Structure formats: C-alpha cells, structure tokens
C-alpha cells in the first residue's frame, strides 16, 4: 500500500481491531467474564458502560468471544458522533451476520438504540455522543462494569480514575485494556540511535505538561487504582505486534501511526534527521518490510470492599 495523502481516524480504528484482537491479554479477559457472570447471577441484567466506545469494537468482540452474560444493557459513549454512527452500522451488520435478531429503535429516546437477540440472549445497546465525563456527571444510575480501552493514556489519570470508579455500583467492576505503557519499536532501522531519539521525543510529547495522559499510564494505573478505591484483580501485557506479511488493513494502520509521529515529533522539528527517518519508515511499509511493537497493559478490577 502506498503512503496515503490523507487519513481517516475511523479507518484507523477499524484497522486496529485485528491488532487489538491479537493483543488483548486473555487471562485478564477471562477474569472479566467470570466477574460479570457473578454479577449477573446476583442482579440479572448487567449494565455496561463502554467509554470511548467509538466503532463498537469491544462490544462486538465481547459478544463474538462469548464474554458477556445473556442479559446486558450496553452503552457506548464517545464524543465523536461520526464514529458512533459508523459503530451503529457496523454493529447492525455484524449482528445480522452472527445470527442475532436485530431490532432498531424507532426514535423513542427512552429505549435502547438497538436490541440484539437470540433464543438465550438479549443485548440492549445505546449509543451516546457526549464527553464521557460530562455524561457520567449527569447519569445517576450506577454501572456494573465500566470499560475504557486505549483511553486512560489520553486523559488525566488522577481525575479520570475517580470519575470512572465512582460511577460503579457496589461490587462494580472496571476493565481498562490496551493502556499504553511506554515502549515503542520499529524494525529494521539503519540508525538505532536516531530512532531512539525519535521514539523518546514521541513519548515526551505524551508527557508534556499541557497534554493530558502520559506514556507510562499502564504501570501508573496499577499503583493509582488502589488509591481511588479500586482493587486490581488481574492484569497482563497486551502488546501491539505488526509484522509482514500484513493482514487486513495493517499497512494503513502503520502509515496512520507514523502520521502521529509526523504531527508531534515532525512538527516540533527538534530531531535532526526525522524527515528522512519517517520517509523510510513509510517506504518500508510500502515494501511490507516494517515491523512494529508497542507495549500496553490490560488491567481489571473492582471496587474495594
């Protein structure tokens, strides 16, 4: 695939679904499913909030992998309305192909936007275009599970974590997968020292005082959760690994990811040799010769009793 002239964030989100699928730490996800089963046994229907739910990737994944109870009220909140609209369409298409009966809402704001049913399952799905924290401040009914995938590393952890945990019901659970944790690598590279400077500069943009989030949020989350009343029940690595030959839209994913470097490190102009480095990385993607690794953590827990 040649270097794109422009980029679509929705296409990037769709492209990384396959990469996230490979990356997610399965023992942690198994613990999430077991915890939800316990909650369902005690309460019946389980209420799930998916923060930054975007294209509905996590919902479709959890259903496809049989990680949700049979009765679920599932709300996706994202401030990008276009992503939610695309997520709605993808969920309708996926559900029909996966054997669900699909009931679409006729505009009644008091009911879910979608209801997905089989003989044993009923999943009521709502799509909410809003800032997640504004939404949490307005909704009083608590949640049994809050999911925030690839989210906490782009917000202020010390304010986001208490807001998310305070939204939980008693014995509520939280699942924060694909939280970036400070390691990025490309190979091959002709100049490892230059690449190290570029990666360090990229991470530094994540840690800038004026930007929420950080490059080591994963490990910081492990320490911060207990400070705000959370108990960590399971955790593990969920590294992105992309190697040739590329599958699906992975070449586009890599081009788009390199554009993040261009927008941060390149525009700052602080690293001599950056332009040549990024051009060669794009060219390597075109040749299907570039490998990429990024380190993340999946962390699951509940409110501490």
ZATI-820447 format. One record per residue (C-alpha): residue number from 1; residue in three letters; z, y, x. Coordinates in Angstrom, 2 decimals. Each point is the difference from the previous one (the first is absolute). Layout:
<recs>
 pos code       w       v       u
 NUM  Ala       Z       Y       X
...
</recs>
This chain:
<recs>
 pos code       w       v       u
   1  Unk    0.00    0.00    0.00
   2  Unk   -0.96    3.42    1.36
   3  Unk    2.51    2.85    0.27
   4  Unk    0.42    1.64   -3.43
   5  Unk   -0.95    3.62   -0.55
   6  Unk    2.81    0.40   -2.54
   7  Unk    3.01   -1.98   -1.11
   8  Unk    1.53   -1.14   -3.28
   9  Unk    3.74   -0.62   -0.12
  10  Unk   -0.43   -2.33   -2.97
  11  Unk   -2.45   -2.09    2.00
  12  Unk    2.50   -0.08    2.87
  13  Unk    2.74   -1.24   -2.37
  14  Unk   -2.31   -2.67   -1.36
  15  Unk   -1.09   -1.04    3.49
  16  Unk    3.55   -0.47    1.22
  17  Unk    1.00   -2.31   -2.87
  18  Unk   -1.28   -3.03    1.90
  19  Unk    1.79    1.20    3.15
  20  Unk    3.26    0.47   -1.89
  21  Unk   -0.41   -3.45   -1.54
  22  Unk   -0.01   -1.55    3.46
  23  Unk    2.77    2.25    1.27
  24  Unk    2.71   -0.32   -2.63
  25  Unk    3.04   -1.95    1.19
  26  Unk    0.03   -2.99   -2.32
  27  Unk    3.68   -1.01    0.38
  28  Unk    1.00    3.53   -1.02
  29  Unk   -2.39   -0.11   -2.95
  30  Unk    1.43   -3.39   -0.98
  31  Unk    3.46    1.57   -0.01
  32  Unk   -1.29    2.79   -2.28
  33  Unk   -1.38   -2.57   -2.44
  34  Unk    3.24   -2.00    0.00
  35  Unk    2.04    3.14   -0.61
  36  Unk   -2.23    1.05   -2.89
  37  Unk    0.33   -3.45   -1.52
  38  Unk    3.79    0.43    0.04
  39  Unk   -0.29    3.40   -1.65
  40  Unk   -2.39   -1.38   -2.62
  41  Unk    2.38   -2.84   -0.79
  42  Unk    2.76    2.52   -0.66
  43  Unk   -1.97    2.74   -1.77
  44  Unk   -3.21   -1.41   -1.39
  45  Unk   -2.74    2.55    0.64
  46  Unk    0.02    1.49    3.50
  47  Unk   -0.82    3.67    0.57
  48  Unk   -1.96    0.71    3.21
  49  Unk   -0.92    3.40    1.43
  50  Unk   -2.80    0.07    2.59
  51  Unk    0.19    3.32    1.89
  52  Unk   -3.31    1.08    1.49
  53  Unk   -1.59   -2.78   -2.04
  54  Unk   -3.50    1.42    0.41
  55  Unk   -2.64   -2.65   -0.63
  56  Unk    2.48   -2.51   -1.44
  57  Unk   -0.33   -2.20    3.07
  58  Unk    3.60   -1.19   -0.01
  59  Unk    0.01   -0.78   -3.72
  60  Unk   -3.13   -2.12    0.25
  61  Unk    1.31   -1.68    3.14
  62  Unk    3.40   -0.86   -1.51
  63  Unk   -1.65   -1.47   -3.08
  64  Unk   -2.65   -1.86    1.99
  65  Unk    2.66   -1.48    2.29
  66  Unk    2.32   -0.85   -2.92
  67  Unk    2.84    2.18    1.27
  68  Unk    0.90    1.69   -3.32
  69  Unk    2.00   -1.35   -2.97
  70  Unk   -1.77   -0.66   -3.28
  71  Unk    1.24    3.15   -1.75
  72  Unk   -0.51    3.20    1.95
  73  Unk   -0.31    3.70   -0.74
  74  Unk   -1.84    1.33    3.05
  75  Unk   -0.48    3.73    0.65
  76  Unk   -2.24    1.39    2.73
  77  Unk    0.62    3.62    0.96
  78  Unk   -2.28    1.89    2.37
  79  Unk   -0.82    3.68    0.33
  80  Unk   -3.69   -0.83    0.56
  81  Unk   -1.39   -0.29   -3.52
  82  Unk   -3.41   -1.15    1.25
  83  Unk    1.58   -2.97    1.79
  84  Unk    1.93   -0.95   -3.13
  85  Unk   -3.15    0.16   -2.10
  86  Unk   -1.73   -2.28    2.46
  87  Unk    3.09   -2.21    0.04
  88  Unk   -0.12   -0.31   -3.78
  89  Unk   -3.62   -1.12    0.10
  90  Unk    0.69   -2.47    2.82
  91  Unk    2.95   -1.47   -1.89
  92  Unk   -2.04   -0.45   -3.19
  93  Unk   -2.82   -1.67    1.91
  94  Unk    2.31   -2.21    2.07
  95  Unk    2.10   -1.06   -2.99
  96  Unk   -3.01   -1.03   -2.06
  97  Unk   -1.36   -2.04    2.92
  98  Unk    3.44   -1.58    0.54
  99  Unk    0.39   -1.33   -3.54
 100  Unk    2.17    2.70   -1.56
 101  Unk   -0.59    1.36   -3.46
 102  Unk   -0.23    3.76    0.50
 103  Unk    1.18    2.47   -2.62
 104  Unk   -0.81    3.62    0.76
 105  Unk    2.04    2.79   -1.54
 106  Unk   -1.63    2.09   -2.73
 107  Unk    1.64    3.21    1.24
 108  Unk    3.55   -0.55   -1.27
 109  Unk    2.23    1.57    2.67
 110  Unk    2.99   -2.09   -1.10
 111  Unk   -1.57   -3.30    1.10
 112  Unk   -1.33   -1.40    3.26
 113  Unk   -3.54    0.82    1.12
 114  Unk   -0.83   -3.68    0.44
 115  Unk    1.49   -3.27   -1.18
 116  Unk   -1.03   -3.13    1.91
 117  Unk    0.82   -3.30   -1.70
 118  Unk   -0.32   -3.72    0.44
 119  Unk    1.70   -2.73   -1.99
 120  Unk    3.16    0.52    2.07
 121  Unk   -0.26    3.52    1.46
 122  Unk    0.13    3.52   -1.36
 123  Unk   -0.44    2.81    2.53
 124  Unk    0.11    3.53   -1.45
 125  Unk   -1.52    2.47    2.48
 126  Unk    0.31    3.80    0.00
 127  Unk   -1.84    2.41    2.30
 128  Unk    1.74    3.34    0.63
 129  Unk   -1.66    2.84    1.91
 130  Unk    2.96    1.91    1.45
 131  Unk    1.99    0.72    3.10
 132  Unk    2.27   -3.02    0.36
 133  Unk    3.18    1.99    0.49
 134  Unk   -0.73    2.35   -2.89
 135  Unk   -0.59   -3.07   -2.15
 136  Unk    3.27   -1.60    1.09
 137  Unk    1.89    3.21   -0.78
 138  Unk   -1.30   -0.04   -3.58
 139  Unk    0.33   -3.69   -0.89
 140  Unk    3.51   -1.10   -0.88
 141  Unk   -0.44   -3.73   -0.66
 142  Unk    0.67   -1.99    3.20
 143  Unk   -2.34   -2.43    1.74
 144  Unk    0.61   -3.60    1.01
 145  Unk   -2.34    0.25    3.00
 146  Unk   -1.46    2.97    1.85
 147  Unk   -3.01   -0.74    2.22
 148  Unk   -1.23    2.55    2.56
 149  Unk   -2.73   -1.41    2.25
 150  Unk   -1.16    2.04    3.01
 151  Unk    1.94    2.93   -1.45
 152  Unk    3.29    0.71    1.73
 153  Unk   -1.67    0.86    3.31
 154  Unk   -1.77    2.98   -1.63
 155  Unk    3.03    1.51   -1.77
 156  Unk    3.41    1.20    1.15
 157  Unk    2.07   -3.18    0.21
 158  Unk    3.38    1.69   -0.43
 159  Unk   -1.01    1.53   -3.33
 160  Unk   -2.40   -2.70   -1.23
 161  Unk    2.31   -2.96    0.48
 162  Unk    2.91    1.27   -2.13
 163  Unk   -2.45    1.10   -2.71
 164  Unk   -1.58   -3.45   -0.15
 165  Unk    3.26   -1.92    0.14
 166  Unk    1.66    2.19   -2.63
 167  Unk   -2.77   -0.95   -2.43
 168  Unk    1.07   -3.66    0.04
 169  Unk    2.01   -1.84   -2.62
 170  Unk    3.16   -1.85    0.99
 171  Unk   -1.05   -2.81    2.34
 172  Unk   -3.40    1.68    0.21
 173  Unk   -2.33   -1.03    2.82
 174  Unk   -2.26    1.99    2.32
 175  Unk   -3.01   -1.11    2.02
 176  Unk   -1.53    2.28    2.64
 177  Unk   -2.84   -1.90    1.72
 178  Unk   -2.51    1.18    2.61
 179  Unk    2.31    2.71    1.33
 180  Unk   -1.43    1.22    3.30
 181  Unk    2.13   -0.69    3.06
 182  Unk   -1.42    1.68    3.05
 183  Unk   -2.63   -2.23    1.59
 184  Unk   -3.76    0.54   -0.06
 185  Unk   -2.56   -1.69    2.22
 186  Unk   -3.76   -0.26    0.48
 187  Unk   -1.89   -2.35    2.27
 188  Unk   -1.99   -0.14    2.13
 189  Unk    0.41    3.33    1.74
 190  Unk   -1.47    1.15    3.29
 191  Unk    2.86    2.42    0.68
 192  Unk    3.40   -1.35   -1.10
 193  Unk    1.84    3.09    1.27
 194  Unk   -2.17    2.33   -2.08
 195  Unk    0.42   -2.18   -3.06
 196  Unk    3.77   -0.02    0.48
 197  Unk    0.01    3.80    0.05
 198  Unk   -2.12    0.16   -3.15
 199  Unk    2.15   -2.49   -1.89
 200  Unk    3.17    1.84    1.10
 201  Unk   -1.53    3.28   -1.21
 202  Unk   -0.90   -1.64   -3.31
 203  Unk    3.54   -1.24   -0.50
 204  Unk    1.32    3.43    0.97
 205  Unk   -1.93    1.54   -2.90
 206  Unk    1.90   -2.34   -2.34
 207  Unk    3.29    1.18    1.50
 208  Unk   -0.80    3.72   -0.13
 209  Unk    2.81    2.04   -1.52
 210  Unk   -2.24    1.51   -2.67
 211  Unk   -1.26   -3.41   -1.16
 212  Unk    2.06   -2.38   -2.16
 213  Unk    0.26   -3.58    1.12
 214  Unk   -0.01   -1.43    3.48
 215  Unk   -1.50   -2.53    2.37
 216  Unk    3.07   -2.28    0.11
 217  Unk    0.99    0.00   -3.65
 218  Unk    0.11   -3.79   -0.22
 219  Unk    2.91   -0.43    2.38
 220  Unk    1.65    3.17   -1.28
 221  Unk   -0.10   -1.46   -3.52
 222  Unk    2.02   -3.03    1.12
 223  Unk    2.81    2.31    1.09
 224  Unk   -0.34    2.60   -2.76
 225  Unk    0.01   -2.31   -3.03
 226  Unk    3.70   -0.95    0.31
 227  Unk    0.93    3.66    0.42
 228  Unk   -1.39    0.71   -3.47
 229  Unk    1.48   -3.01   -1.79
 230  Unk   -2.69   -2.58    0.73
 231  Unk    0.50   -3.52    1.30
 232  Unk   -2.85   -1.48    2.03
 233  Unk   -0.72   -3.54   -1.19
 234  Unk   -3.18   -0.81    1.94
 235  Unk   -2.34    1.64    2.47
 236  Unk   -2.88   -0.90    2.26
 237  Unk   -3.08    1.26    1.78
 238  Unk   -3.18    0.74   -1.93
 239  Unk   -2.46    0.94    2.70
 240  Unk   -3.53    1.09   -0.71
 241  Unk   -2.34   -2.04    2.18
 242  Unk   -3.76    0.54   -0.20
 243  Unk   -2.29   -1.91    2.36
 244  Unk   -3.72   -0.76    0.08
 245  Unk   -1.84   -1.35   -1.87
 246  Unk    1.03    2.43   -2.72
 247  Unk    0.47   -1.24   -3.55
 248  Unk   -0.52    1.97   -3.18
 249  Unk    0.11    3.74    0.65
 250  Unk    2.07   -0.20    3.19
 251  Unk   -2.55    1.94    2.05
 252  Unk    0.34    2.91   -2.40
 253  Unk    3.79   -0.31    0.20
 254  Unk   -0.15    0.38    3.79
 255  Unk   -2.39    2.96   -0.14
 256  Unk    2.23    1.70   -2.55
 257  Unk    3.13   -0.69    2.03
 258  Unk   -1.65    1.55    3.06
 259  Unk   -0.69    3.07   -2.13
 260  Unk    3.79    0.42   -0.31
 261  Unk    0.10    0.26    3.78
 262  Unk   -2.79    2.59   -0.12
 263  Unk    1.88    2.06   -2.61
 264  Unk    3.23    0.01    1.97
 265  Unk   -0.47   -0.56    3.74
 266  Unk   -3.59    1.25    0.12
 267  Unk    0.59    3.24   -1.88
 268  Unk    3.05    0.77    2.14
 269  Unk   -2.17   -0.28    3.11
 270  Unk    2.96   -0.91    2.21
 271  Unk   -1.44   -3.14    1.64
 272  Unk   -2.90    0.34    2.44
 273  Unk   -2.56   -2.73   -0.56
 274  Unk    0.87   -0.55   -3.66
 275  Unk   -3.50    0.66   -1.37
 276  Unk   -1.60   -2.56    2.29
 277  Unk    2.77   -2.51   -0.79
 278  Unk   -0.38    0.27   -3.77
 279  Unk   -3.79   -0.10    0.22
 280  Unk    0.21   -3.24    1.98
 281  Unk    2.48   -1.47   -2.49
 282  Unk   -2.39    0.75   -2.89
 283  Unk   -2.86   -1.48    2.02
 284  Unk    2.07   -3.13    0.63
 285  Unk    0.52   -0.37   -3.76
 286  Unk   -3.76    0.27   -0.49
 287  Unk   -0.44   -2.82    2.56
 288  Unk    2.79   -2.01   -1.68
 289  Unk    1.84    0.05    3.31
 290  Unk    3.21    1.92   -0.78
 291  Unk    3.35   -1.64   -0.72
 292  Unk    2.91    1.89   -1.53
 293  Unk    3.72   -0.66   -0.46
 294  Unk    2.70    2.08   -1.70
 295  Unk    3.63   -1.04   -0.38
 296  Unk    1.80    0.29   -3.34
 297  Unk    3.15   -1.37   -1.60
 298  Unk    0.56   -1.39   -3.48
 299  Unk    3.57    0.60   -1.20
 300  Unk    1.58   -1.34   -3.20
 301  Unk    3.47    0.54   -1.37
 302  Unk    2.23    0.87   -2.94
 303  Unk    2.67    2.45   -0.90
 304  Unk    3.23   -0.84    1.77
 305  Unk    2.72   -1.17   -2.37
</recs>
